[in-house]
Structures are given as structure tokens and as C-alpha cells.
Amino acid sequence: MIGDALINFFQNFGLAGFIIALFFIFLVDSMIFPSLPELFFLIAFLLNPSFQWGIFLLFIALLGIFCGNSLLYFMAKKAKIPNFIKEMMKKYSGMLLLGDERLLFLNNIAPVLPYSGAFMAVNEWNYKKSMIYLEAGAALKFSILLLLSNSFYILFKEGVARKATLALIFVTIAVSLSLSYFRKRKMEGRRGKI
């Protein structure tokens, strides 16, 4: 898993290395392939379950998402993507519930649009509007995860809170994958009717 490789590489640099690794996990997740950033985000929060640390981690996550999607957007704008691939991408995003920039907000909950920066470029979505939806969705998702995890530390003893946070990680990933799966099934059903 790419996230493990990044953590292992940067762990020799202490906490600063872990923060850099977290940034790259979000960058890779935005640009290349899913790397389960929720898992590493909440594990990072477990290192110091405090409000200030959580806000800092949220900033790192949003920065990684912004940089990854921006890089992919500008690379896709400059690249000579074959027309048939562009048409497939446009058709795919057009079949989704929201066929415009608003889709980027929902993509944080039910990820069905990989390489969102490339889709922004190919669909000629407004960059600023796209980034606002993308960052707002990510901010909402990771803020909820932080609030839930932090509330575990307020309500329970540290050992129980740690276990509850780990359970939250698995529930978040399971819900995200389930929503993505059902969304894709619904799209396939729509395709069959056309």
C-alpha cells in the first residue's frame, strides 16, 4: 500500500516526516489512486488527540487535496488526451447524479469519480468553483471524522476512545466503499436502459 510506503520512508524524520507523509498520501490519493487517506488521517489524530492537532491535520489534508487536484487539472489541460478518452470521461461524469462541479462535493462521500482534477479539465468545469466544492466536501468529511474522534476522547477513557476511533476508521471506509459500489451499480442500471 502506497500510504504504508510513504509512512515508512518519512518516519525517520520524526513528527515532521509523518506530516509530510500525510500530505503526500492526500496528494497521491487525489492524483493517482485511492490510498485510504481517512485511515492515515485518523491514525495521525491518535498521535495527539487534541483540537489544535486536529485543525492542523485538517489543514494538511486540504492542502494535499488542493495540490493533488490542481496538479492533475493543469497536467490534463496541457496533455494531448485522445478525443475518445475525453468523450468517455464526459459521458461517464454526465451519467452521474450531478454532471457538473457539484459532483466534486458529493465525491467525498461516495467516491465514484477518480482523477477528479482530470475530469475538471476534460469537462471544462470552472477551476475556482470546482476547487471550492472539492475543498468544502473534504473539509466537511474530515471535520466530522475529527469531531467524532475527539468526542470519543471527551466521553471515554483513552483506551476506549482509541478503540472507538479505530472502529470509526473502518466504518468510514466501509460506508464510503458501499456508497461508491451502490452508486456504480445504479449507473450501470441507467446505462442498460439507454
N, CA, C and O of each residue as an XYZ file, in Angstrom:
776
protein
N       0.849     -1.184      0.000
C       0.000      0.000      0.000
C       0.891      1.243      0.000
O       1.859      1.318      0.758
N       0.565      2.204     -0.843
C       1.390      3.400     -1.005
C       1.501      4.204      0.286
O       2.558      4.759      0.585
N       0.405      4.267      1.056
C       0.433      5.011      2.318
C       1.454      4.449      3.284
O       2.193      5.200      3.920
N       1.500      3.115      3.397
C       2.491      2.484      4.274
C       3.904      2.801      3.820
O       4.775      3.082      4.643
N       4.133      2.756      2.516
C       5.461      3.048      1.974
C       5.878      4.484      2.291
O       7.027      4.738      2.651
N       4.945      5.412      2.156
C       5.256      6.815      2.462
C       5.553      7.005      3.945
O       6.502      7.700      4.308
N       4.742      6.387      4.799
C       4.970      6.492      6.245
C       6.333      5.909      6.597
O       7.102      6.527      7.334
N       6.639      4.719      6.071
C       7.924      4.081      6.367
C       9.098      4.940      5.906
O      10.111      5.038      6.599
N       8.959      5.561      4.737
C      10.048      6.389      4.211
C      10.287      7.612      5.088
O      11.432      7.949      5.389
N       9.204      8.279      5.501
C       9.333      9.536      6.228
C       9.423      9.377      7.746
O       9.662     10.366      8.440
N       9.242      8.174      8.283
C       9.213      8.014      9.737
C      10.547      8.350     10.403
O      10.571      8.700     11.582
N      11.649      8.250      9.672
C      12.961      8.594     10.237
C      13.091     10.079     10.537
O      14.007     10.492     11.248
N      12.188     10.878     10.003
C      12.241     12.320     10.210
C      11.340     12.781     11.350
O      11.114     13.979     11.517
N      10.829     11.840     12.130
C      10.010     12.164     13.283
C       8.631     12.679     12.903
O       8.073     12.303     11.872
N       8.092     13.544     13.750
C       6.740     14.066     13.538
C       6.642     14.873     12.242
O       5.636     14.794     11.536
N       7.676     15.641     11.931
C       7.674     16.417     10.680
C       7.593     15.472      9.482
O       6.890     15.756      8.512
N       8.303     14.360      9.548
C       8.244     13.373      8.470
C       6.875     12.765      8.333
O       6.409     12.517      7.221
N       6.217     12.520      9.467
C       4.871     11.954      9.431
C       3.898     12.938      8.776
O       3.026     12.533      8.007
N       4.049     14.216      9.078
C       3.189     15.248      8.493
C       3.416     15.327      6.976
O       2.461     15.442      6.208
N       4.680     15.265      6.555
C       5.000     15.278      5.124
C       4.406     14.042      4.449
O       3.850     14.130      3.354
N       4.528     12.906      5.104
C       3.956     11.668      4.553
C       2.444     11.791      4.407
O       1.885     11.366      3.396
N       1.774     12.368      5.406
C       0.322     12.552      5.340
C      -0.052     13.449      4.161
O      -1.014     13.178      3.443
N       0.722     14.523      3.972
C       0.484     15.406      2.829
C       0.586     14.623      1.521
O      -0.271     14.759      0.649
N       1.623     13.808      1.383
C       1.812     13.038      0.154
C       0.736     11.960     -0.027
O       0.371     11.631     -1.155
N       0.236     11.417      1.072
C      -0.860     10.443      0.974
C      -2.082     11.106      0.345
O      -2.724     10.527     -0.532
N      -2.405     12.321      0.794
C      -3.545     13.041      0.212
C      -3.257     13.462     -1.225
O      -4.155     13.456     -2.067
N      -2.024     13.823     -1.505
C      -1.632     14.198     -2.865
C      -1.789     13.012     -3.815
O      -2.381     13.141     -4.886
N      -1.257     11.864     -3.417
C      -1.341     10.647     -4.237
C      -2.795     10.221     -4.399
O      -3.212      9.833     -5.490
N      -3.565     10.292     -3.322
C      -4.978      9.918     -3.380
C      -5.729     10.793     -4.382
O      -6.620     10.312     -5.083
N      -5.374     12.066     -4.450
C      -6.037     12.993     -5.368
C      -5.611     12.793     -6.814
O      -6.401     13.007     -7.733
N      -4.365     12.383     -7.017
C      -3.818     12.351     -8.382
C      -3.778     10.977     -9.029
O      -4.062     10.850    -10.220
N      -3.432      9.953     -8.271
C      -3.080      8.681     -8.900
C      -4.091      7.588     -8.604
O      -4.781      7.125     -9.513
N      -4.191      7.170     -7.362
C      -5.138      6.109     -6.999
C      -5.458      6.199     -5.517
O      -4.702      6.784     -4.741
N      -6.601      5.604     -5.125
C      -7.025      5.685     -3.716
C      -5.978      5.106     -2.769
O      -5.459      4.010     -2.986
N      -5.681      5.858     -1.723
C      -4.694      5.400     -0.746
C      -5.247      5.426      0.677
O      -4.482      5.486      1.639
N      -6.565      5.381      0.811
C      -7.254      5.380      2.105
C      -6.781      6.505      3.033
O      -6.297      6.238      4.133
N      -6.919      7.749      2.596
C      -6.421      8.852      3.429
C      -7.137      8.965      4.770
O      -6.554      9.443      5.743
N      -8.415      8.524      4.833
C      -9.155      8.580      6.110
C      -8.431      7.778      7.184
O      -8.351      8.198      8.339
N      -7.909      6.630      6.796
C      -7.188      5.767      7.723
C      -5.989      6.492      8.316
O      -5.828      6.533      9.535
N      -5.155      7.059      7.466
C      -3.940      7.731      7.928
C      -4.259      9.038      8.645
O      -3.544      9.433      9.565
N      -5.316      9.699      8.232
C      -5.737     10.939      8.880
C      -6.100     10.685     10.342
O      -5.640     11.394     11.238
N      -6.933      9.662     10.573
C      -7.350      9.377     11.948
C      -6.225      8.745     12.771
O      -6.149      8.956     13.982
N      -5.359      7.977     12.122
C      -4.192      7.455     12.845
C      -3.307      8.613     13.286
O      -2.785      8.612     14.401
N      -3.138      9.608     12.404
C      -2.354     10.791     12.766
C      -2.996     11.519     13.938
O      -2.294     12.016     14.820
N      -4.320     11.588     13.956
C      -5.012     12.245     15.064
C      -4.770     11.497     16.375
O      -4.688     12.118     17.435
N      -4.656     10.170     16.310
C      -4.409      9.376     17.517
C      -3.059      9.711     18.165
O      -2.877      9.484     19.361
N      -2.116     10.249     17.387
C      -0.809     10.614     17.943
C      -0.928     11.705     19.002
O      -0.154     11.746     19.958
N      -1.922     12.600     18.816
C      -2.122     13.699     19.755
C      -3.575     14.154     19.640
O      -3.860     15.147     18.971
N      -4.489     13.441     20.281
C      -5.916     13.749     20.113
C      -6.325     15.066     20.775
O      -6.990     15.076     21.810
N      -5.916     16.168     20.161
C      -6.282     17.486     20.669
C      -6.900     18.305     19.544
O      -6.709     18.007     18.365
N      -7.636     19.327     19.919
C      -8.320     20.171     18.948
C      -7.320     20.849     18.007
O      -7.530     20.882     16.794
N      -6.231     21.392     18.569
C      -5.247     22.109     17.761
C      -4.578     21.172     16.747
O      -4.383     21.541     15.589
N      -4.235     19.978     17.183
C      -3.619     18.991     16.299
C      -4.599     18.595     15.189
O      -4.205     18.451     14.032
N      -5.852     18.425     15.540
C      -6.871     18.072     14.549
C      -7.024     19.146     13.483
O      -7.135     18.837     12.297
N      -7.030     20.413     13.906
C      -7.132     21.527     12.944
C      -5.911     21.540     12.034
O      -6.037     21.765     10.830
N      -4.748     21.304     12.591
C      -3.526     21.267     11.788
C      -3.585     20.125     10.764
O      -3.220     20.311      9.603
N      -4.042     18.953     11.194
C      -4.169     17.813     10.277
C      -5.194     18.103      9.174
O      -5.002     17.718      8.020
N      -6.277     18.780      9.541
C      -7.280     19.162      8.545
C      -6.658     20.087      7.500
O      -6.918     19.946      6.305
N      -5.840     21.026      7.952
C      -5.138     21.924      7.029
C      -4.231     21.136      6.086
O      -4.219     21.395      4.882
N      -3.469     20.175      6.621
C      -2.569     19.349      5.802
C      -3.373     18.547      4.777
O      -2.982     18.444      3.615
N      -4.500     17.982      5.217
C      -5.349     17.198      4.308
C      -5.879     18.066      3.172
O      -5.810     17.676      2.006
N      -6.406     19.235      3.506
C      -6.960     20.120      2.482
C      -5.884     20.636      1.541
O      -6.128     20.817      0.348
N      -4.697     20.872      2.077
C      -3.576     21.310      1.237
C      -3.180     20.206      0.254
O      -2.956     20.473     -0.927
N      -3.096     18.975      0.739
C      -2.756     17.844     -0.130
C      -3.800     17.625     -1.218
O      -3.458     17.359     -2.370
N      -5.069     17.736     -0.850
C      -6.170     17.573     -1.817
C      -6.122     18.699     -2.854
O      -6.280     18.457     -4.051
N      -5.905     19.912     -2.390
C      -5.824     21.053     -3.302
C      -4.658     20.895     -4.279
O      -4.829     21.054     -5.488
N      -3.486     20.584     -3.756
C      -2.294     20.458     -4.614
C      -2.439     19.300     -5.599
O      -2.133     19.452     -6.781
N      -2.900     18.151     -5.124
C      -3.047     16.987     -5.996
C      -4.021     17.219     -7.130
O      -3.726     16.908     -8.283
N      -5.186     17.769     -6.804
C      -6.190     18.026     -7.843
C      -5.773     19.151     -8.778
O      -6.053     19.102     -9.975
N      -5.108     20.158     -8.243
C      -4.631     21.257     -9.086
C      -3.567     20.771    -10.057
O      -3.615     21.092    -11.244
N      -2.606     19.996     -9.558
C      -1.562     19.457    -10.440
C      -2.169     18.608    -11.557
O      -1.803     18.745    -12.724
N      -3.093     17.737    -11.188
C      -3.725     16.875    -12.181
C      -4.547     17.693    -13.173
O      -4.561     17.391    -14.366
N      -5.225     18.719    -12.687
C      -6.020     19.591    -13.554
C      -5.121     20.251    -14.609
O      -5.410     20.195    -15.804
N      -4.032     20.874    -14.154
C      -3.161     21.588    -15.090
C      -2.397     20.635    -16.013
O      -2.112     20.976    -17.161
N      -2.069     19.452    -15.516
C      -1.431     18.450    -16.376
C      -2.409     17.986    -17.461
O      -2.027     17.841    -18.622
N      -3.661     17.756    -17.084
C      -4.676     17.316    -18.056
C      -4.980     18.416    -19.064
O      -5.261     18.129    -20.228
N      -4.926     19.680    -18.626
C      -5.142     20.803    -19.535
C      -4.049     20.856    -20.605
O      -4.322     21.147    -21.770
N      -2.809     20.572    -20.197
C      -1.666     20.648    -21.115
C      -1.518     19.391    -21.967
O      -1.007     19.450    -23.085
N      -1.964     18.255    -21.437
C      -1.763     16.967    -22.127
C      -2.639     16.869    -23.367
O      -3.701     17.484    -23.460
N      -2.168     16.093    -24.293
C      -2.942     15.813    -25.508
C      -3.711     14.511    -25.274
O      -3.295     13.438    -25.712
N      -4.831     14.631    -24.580
C      -5.665     13.463    -24.276
C      -6.446     13.113    -25.538
O      -7.109     13.977    -26.112
N      -6.377     11.855    -25.976
C      -7.132     11.459    -27.180
C      -8.628     11.759    -27.022
O      -9.187     11.639    -25.932
N      -9.250     12.145    -28.115
C     -10.665     12.536    -28.094
C     -11.584     11.439    -27.574
O     -12.547     11.720    -26.862
N     -11.287     10.173    -27.932
C     -12.180      9.097    -27.474
C     -12.138      8.952    -25.955
O     -13.144      8.601    -25.339
N     -10.989      9.217    -25.348
C     -10.892      9.170    -23.883
C     -11.659     10.348    -23.274
O     -12.365     10.190    -22.278
N     -11.511     11.529    -23.884
C     -12.261     12.696    -23.401
C     -13.763     12.438    -23.466
O     -14.499     12.769    -22.537
N     -14.206     11.848    -24.563
C     -15.634     11.565    -24.722
C     -16.122     10.561    -23.678
O     -17.212     10.711    -23.126
N     -15.307      9.534    -23.412
C     -15.673      8.549    -22.385
C     -15.767      9.213    -21.010
O     -16.685      8.932    -20.240
N     -14.814     10.094    -20.710
C     -14.817     10.787    -19.421
C     -16.038     11.700    -19.293
O     -16.676     11.750    -18.242
N     -16.354     12.416    -20.364
C     -17.521     13.311    -20.339
C     -18.813     12.514    -20.189
O     -19.713     12.904    -19.446
N     -18.892     11.403    -20.897
C     -20.089     10.567    -20.825
C     -20.243      9.982    -19.416
O     -21.339      9.964    -18.857
N     -19.132      9.508    -18.855
C     -19.154      8.932    -17.511
C     -19.626      9.963    -16.481
O     -20.534      9.686    -15.697
N     -19.016     11.145    -16.483
C     -19.391     12.156    -15.489
C     -20.800     12.685    -15.750
O     -21.487     13.092    -14.814
N     -21.238     12.685    -17.009
C     -22.583     13.124    -17.342
C     -23.660     12.176    -16.843
O     -24.798     12.587    -16.619
N     -23.301     10.896    -16.668
C     -24.267      9.905    -16.179
C     -24.459      9.974    -14.672
O     -25.423      9.416    -14.148
N     -23.576     10.636    -13.984
C     -23.663     10.708    -12.529
C     -24.779     11.662    -12.111
O     -25.281     12.454    -12.909
N     -25.147     11.563    -10.845
C     -26.269     12.326    -10.300
C     -26.171     13.808    -10.642
O     -27.139     14.399    -11.121
N     -25.038     14.397    -10.405
C     -24.805     15.805    -10.734
C     -23.692     15.833    -11.780
O     -22.583     15.372    -11.507
N     -23.955     16.345    -12.928
C     -22.975     16.307    -14.011
C     -22.114     17.546    -14.100
O     -21.566     17.840    -15.162
N     -21.982     18.283    -13.001
C     -21.149     19.484    -13.029
C     -20.248     19.524    -11.787
O     -20.026     18.504    -11.134
N     -19.739     20.713    -11.477
C     -18.780     20.866    -10.374
C     -19.314     20.373     -9.032
O     -18.529     19.967     -8.176
N     -20.618     20.400     -8.832
C     -21.212     19.972     -7.557
C     -20.909     18.500     -7.256
O     -20.910     18.072     -6.102
N     -20.652     17.749     -8.312
C     -20.300     16.334     -8.167
C     -19.059     16.165     -7.297
O     -18.922     15.165     -6.593
N     -18.157     17.139     -7.346
C     -16.912     17.059     -6.573
C     -17.180     17.105     -5.070
O     -16.432     16.516     -4.290
N     -18.234     17.794     -4.664
C     -18.611     17.825     -3.246
C     -19.077     16.443     -2.809
O     -18.635     15.934     -1.779
N     -19.971     15.833     -3.589
C     -20.517     14.513     -3.259
C     -19.469     13.415     -3.373
O     -19.574     12.382     -2.712
N     -18.469     13.635     -4.201
C     -17.434     12.619     -4.416
C     -16.664     12.312     -3.131
O     -16.060     11.246     -3.016
N     -16.679     13.218     -2.177
C     -16.024     12.965     -0.890
C     -16.795     11.947     -0.058
O     -16.212     11.254      0.776
N     -18.097     11.856     -0.280
C     -18.934     10.939      0.485
C     -19.016      9.580     -0.207
O     -18.803      8.539      0.414
N     -19.327      9.610     -1.493
C     -19.415      8.380     -2.296
C     -18.479      8.531     -3.487
O     -18.886      9.019     -4.541
N     -17.223      8.114     -3.322
C     -16.247      8.327     -4.401
C     -16.548      7.478     -5.636
O     -16.371      6.259     -5.635
N     -17.005      8.155     -6.681
C     -17.273      7.489     -7.956
C     -16.518      8.170     -9.099
O     -16.577      7.724    -10.245
N     -15.814      9.243     -8.778
C     -15.100      9.999     -9.795
C     -13.610     10.020     -9.464
O     -13.142     10.901     -8.743
N     -12.863      9.045     -9.994
C     -11.419      9.063     -9.743
C     -10.767     10.161    -10.582
O     -11.361     10.641    -11.548
N      -9.581     10.547    -10.227
C      -8.829     11.548    -11.009
C      -9.669     12.802    -11.238
O      -9.785     13.285    -12.364
N     -10.248     13.319    -10.170
C     -11.186     14.431    -10.310
C     -10.559     15.649    -10.971
O     -11.250     16.377    -11.684
N      -9.267     15.891    -10.754
C      -8.605     17.018    -11.417
C      -8.643     16.881    -12.933
O      -8.835     17.869    -13.641
N      -8.459     15.663    -13.433
C      -8.523     15.420    -14.877
C      -9.952     15.607    -15.388
O     -10.149     16.153    -16.474
N     -10.945     15.167    -14.627
C     -12.339     15.354    -15.026
C     -12.697     16.836    -15.056
O     -13.468     17.273    -15.911
N     -12.140     17.610    -14.124
C     -12.371     19.050    -14.129
C     -11.878     19.657    -15.437
O     -12.561     20.486    -16.039
N     -10.698     19.247    -15.871
C     -10.110     19.787    -17.096
C     -10.867     19.332    -18.337
O     -11.195     20.148    -19.199
N     -11.144     18.042    -18.432
C     -11.801     17.491    -19.620
C     -13.220     18.043    -19.773
O     -13.647     18.362    -20.883
N     -13.945     18.154    -18.664
C     -15.318     18.675    -18.718
C     -15.373     20.197    -18.782
O     -16.447     20.790    -18.887
N     -14.199     20.817    -18.717
C     -14.080     22.286    -18.752
C     -14.898     22.951    -17.654
O     -15.534     23.986    -17.855
N     -14.856     22.314    -16.476
C     -15.519     22.891    -15.322
C     -14.714     24.085    -14.846
O     -13.499     24.143    -15.034
N     -15.391     25.029    -14.235
C     -14.740     26.208    -13.695
C     -13.784     25.778    -12.579
O     -14.199     25.148    -11.606
N     -12.501     26.124    -12.729
C     -11.475     25.674    -11.778
C     -11.772     26.155    -10.357
O     -11.755     25.367     -9.412
N     -12.041     27.443    -10.215
C     -12.261     28.008     -8.878
C     -13.486     27.371     -8.209
O     -13.440     26.982     -7.042
N     -14.566     27.275     -8.962
C     -15.802     26.681     -8.441
C     -15.564     25.209     -8.078
O     -16.031     24.734     -7.043
N     -14.838     24.499     -8.937
C     -14.530     23.087     -8.687
C     -13.745     22.917     -7.400
O     -14.047     22.041     -6.589
N     -12.741     23.754     -7.216
C     -11.904     23.638     -6.023
C     -12.686     23.988     -4.760
O     -12.456     23.404     -3.701
N     -13.596     24.929     -4.871
C     -14.426     25.273     -3.700
C     -15.283     24.073     -3.302
O     -15.343     23.719     -2.124
N     -15.946     23.445     -4.276
C     -16.769     22.263     -3.981
C     -15.910     21.117     -3.441
O     -16.292     20.442     -2.485
N     -14.767     20.907     -4.054
C     -13.870     19.824     -3.656
C     -13.382     20.013     -2.217
O     -13.437     19.090     -1.404
N     -12.906     21.215     -1.919
C     -12.373     21.505     -0.590
C     -13.485     21.543      0.462
O     -13.283     21.100      1.592
N     -14.656     22.070      0.095
C     -15.774     22.125      1.048
C     -16.220     20.712      1.428
O     -16.466     20.426      2.600
N     -16.320     19.837      0.436
C     -16.706     18.451      0.719
C     -15.683     17.745      1.587
O     -16.036     17.030      2.525
N     -14.410     17.949      1.269
C     -13.346     17.327      2.070
C     -13.320     17.906      3.482
O     -13.159     17.170      4.455
N     -13.478     19.215      3.589
C     -13.479     19.854      4.914
C     -14.619     19.312      5.769
O     -14.433     19.027      6.952
N     -15.801     19.172      5.167
C     -16.947     18.643      5.905
C     -16.682     17.210      6.360
O     -16.880     16.878      7.529
N     -16.239     16.373      5.443
C     -15.999     14.960      5.760
C     -14.962     14.799      6.877
O     -15.206     14.093      7.856
N     -13.811     15.451      6.728
C     -12.745     15.265      7.710
C     -13.028     15.998      9.016
O     -12.535     15.588     10.067
N     -13.809     17.070      8.972
C     -14.218     17.738     10.216
C     -15.141     16.838     11.028
O     -15.020     16.751     12.250
N     -16.063     16.169     10.339
C     -16.965     15.236     11.038
C     -16.165     14.103     11.665
O     -16.416     13.719     12.807
N     -15.203     13.568     10.920
C     -14.361     12.497     11.472
C     -13.600     12.985     12.700
O     -13.503     12.272     13.698
N     -13.061     14.202     12.627
C     -12.333     14.763     13.766
C     -13.245     14.980     14.965
O     -12.885     14.649     16.095
N     -14.426     15.537     14.715
C     -15.361     15.794     15.821
C     -15.790     14.498     16.500
O     -15.869     14.431     17.727
N     -16.065     13.471     15.699
C     -16.443     12.181     16.281
C     -15.291     11.602     17.098
O     -15.476     11.177     18.239
N     -14.107     11.590     16.503
C     -12.952     11.032     17.210
C     -12.648     11.825     18.477
O     -12.366     11.241     19.524
N     -12.704     13.149     18.386
C     -12.431     13.985     19.553
C     -13.484     13.765     20.640
O     -13.159     13.768     21.827
N     -14.736     13.576     20.241
C     -15.784     13.343     21.236
C     -15.565     12.018     21.965
O     -15.934     11.888     23.133
N     -14.970     11.035     21.291
C     -14.651      9.773     21.963
C     -13.683     10.028     23.120
O     -13.801      9.416     24.181
N     -12.724     10.936     22.908
C     -11.741     11.231     23.947
C     -12.341     12.051     25.085
O     -11.830     12.033     26.205
N     -13.409     12.760     24.802
C     -14.094     13.523     25.849
C     -14.997     12.593     26.669
O     -15.077     12.712     27.891
N     -15.672     11.671     25.984
C     -16.669     10.821     26.647
C     -16.097      9.558     27.304
O     -16.651      9.063     28.285
N     -15.000      9.044     26.766
C     -14.483      7.765     27.235
C     -13.041      7.877     27.728
O     -12.363      8.880     27.510
N     -12.598      6.813     28.400
C     -11.189      6.722     28.783
C     -10.354      6.590     27.522
O     -10.869      6.226     26.465
N      -9.066      6.887     27.633
C      -8.207      6.921     26.442
C      -8.186      5.596     25.685
O      -8.246      5.594     24.456
N      -8.103      4.481     26.386
C      -8.067      3.173     25.708
C      -9.332      2.900     24.913
O      -9.270      2.420     23.781
N     -10.484      3.208     25.509
C     -11.767      3.008     24.825
C     -11.889      3.995     23.662
O     -12.369      3.638     22.586
N     -11.452      5.239     23.885
C     -11.520      6.258     22.837
C     -10.667      5.866     21.628
O     -11.063      6.076     20.481
N      -9.502      5.300     21.902
C      -8.611      4.854     20.815
C      -9.277      3.738     19.999
O      -9.228      3.744     18.769
N      -9.898      2.782     20.701
C     -10.593      1.690     20.014
C     -11.784      2.212     19.217
O     -12.044      1.755     18.104
N     -12.504      3.173     19.796
C     -13.657      3.760     19.096
C     -13.205      4.501     17.840
O     -13.886      4.455     16.815
N     -12.061      5.184     17.914
C     -11.530      5.875     16.732
C     -11.121      4.878     15.659
O     -11.364      5.105     14.474
N     -10.503      3.780     16.066
C     -10.137      2.745     15.087
C     -11.390      2.145     14.447
O     -11.411      1.872     13.246
N     -12.429      1.943     15.252
C     -13.696      1.444     14.694
C     -14.277      2.465     13.717
O     -14.825      2.091     12.680
N     -14.160      3.757     14.046
C     -14.633      4.826     13.166
C     -13.918      4.776     11.818
O     -14.532      5.005     10.776
N     -12.629      4.480     11.840
C     -11.856      4.368     10.597
C     -12.470      3.305      9.699
O     -12.726      3.547      8.519
N     -12.703      2.130     10.263
C     -13.231      1.019      9.467
C     -14.668      1.274      9.005
O     -15.032      0.916      7.884
N     -15.480      1.889      9.861
C     -16.856      2.216      9.484
C     -16.849      3.237      8.338
O     -17.614      3.103      7.383
N     -15.988      4.253      8.433
C     -15.898      5.282      7.389
C     -15.510      4.679      6.054
O     -16.114      4.992      5.028
N     -14.509      3.819      6.062
C     -14.057      3.181      4.821
C     -15.153      2.277      4.271
O     -15.408      2.277      3.067
N     -15.804      1.507      5.138
C     -16.872      0.604      4.700
C     -18.048      1.377      4.108
O     -18.582      0.992      3.068
N     -18.452      2.458      4.759
C     -19.567      3.274      4.254
C     -19.195      3.895      2.915
O     -19.992      3.888      1.977
N     -17.990      4.427      2.829
C     -17.530      5.049      1.589
C     -17.503      4.047      0.441
O     -17.966      4.346     -0.659
N     -16.964      2.864      0.695
C     -16.908      1.839     -0.348
C     -18.306      1.350     -0.724
O     -18.586      1.112     -1.899
N     -19.177      1.200      0.263
C     -20.553      0.757     -0.007
C     -21.312      1.772     -0.847
O     -21.966      1.410     -1.825
N     -21.226      3.038     -0.468
C     -21.901      4.081     -1.237
C     -21.369      4.148     -2.659
O     -22.130      4.323     -3.610
N     -20.063      4.008     -2.794
C     -19.446      4.011     -4.120
C     -19.942      2.826     -4.943
O     -20.266      2.975     -6.122
N     -20.002      1.659     -4.325
C     -20.459      0.451     -5.011
C     -21.904      0.601     -5.484
O     -22.215      0.312     -6.639
N     -22.792      1.058     -4.581
C     -24.200      1.211     -4.947
C     -24.402      2.301     -5.996
O     -25.278      2.189     -6.854
N     -23.594      3.349     -5.926
C     -23.670      4.420     -6.926
C     -23.279      3.874     -8.301
O     -23.926      4.176     -9.304
N     -22.220      3.071     -8.336
C     -21.783      2.481     -9.608
C     -22.821      1.513    -10.150
O     -23.065      1.480    -11.356
N     -23.435      0.726     -9.276
C     -24.488     -0.214     -9.704
C     -25.674      0.542    -10.299
O     -26.245      0.135    -11.310
N     -26.029      1.639     -9.658
C     -27.146      2.443    -10.150
C     -26.809      3.016    -11.525
O     -27.672      3.071    -12.401
N     -25.566      3.440    -11.720
C     -25.142      3.970    -13.018
C     -25.174      2.884    -14.081
O     -25.589      3.132    -15.213
N     -24.737      1.682    -13.722
C     -24.771      0.571    -14.671
C     -26.208      0.242    -15.079
O     -26.470     -0.095    -16.234
N     -27.134      0.340    -14.127
C     -28.553      0.134    -14.417
C     -29.087      1.182    -15.373
O     -29.890      0.879    -16.255
N     -28.635      2.422    -15.193
C     -29.035      3.510    -16.089
C     -28.496      3.264    -17.498
O     -29.194      3.475    -18.490
N     -27.232      2.811    -17.566
C     -26.602      2.540    -18.863
C     -27.363      1.474    -19.620
O     -27.527      1.562    -20.836
N     -27.840      0.439    -18.881
C     -28.573     -0.662    -19.504
C     -29.890     -0.223    -20.102
O     -30.370     -0.826    -21.062
N     -30.491      0.841    -19.537
C     -31.775      1.319    -20.039
C     -31.626      2.195    -21.280
O     -32.573      2.386    -22.043
N     -30.400      2.728    -21.467
C     -30.183      3.629    -22.619
C     -30.000      2.855    -23.887
O     -29.808      3.447    -24.949
